[in-house]
Amino acid sequence: MKEPYDILLKPLLSERTYDNIPQKKYTFIVHPDANKSEIKAAVEKIFNVKVKTVNTLNKLGKLHRQGRTQGYTQATKKAFVTLKKDSKPIEFFENMAQ
């Protein structure tokens, strides 16, 4: 099993994700090879919370061209984590939702 800090790469912070924080829904950029059970275990271990569900979304890289040269941006994977109602919120996000 991978280390929890290798699975969760960074939190995804945008207006849409800020609106979900009061409902205890958080969004993270995760390692592309991580599965839902690994993501759940990593969030529970790092933040000491109880996870209800994990939904994932794979985002393919976009094609970019400059002259004759072309390439793709890096593909990413997002994880939408919902906490249980009796779980405490994640402290990192508490001050951002206000």
PyMOL commands that set and color helices and strands:
alter all, ss='L'
color gray80, all
select helices_A, chain A and resi 4-7+15-23+36-47+91-94
alter helices_A, ss='H'
color red, helices_A
select strands_A, chain A and resi 8-11+25-30+51-59+63-66+69-72+76-83
alter strands_A, ss='S'
color yellow, strands_A
deselect
rebuild
show_as cartoon
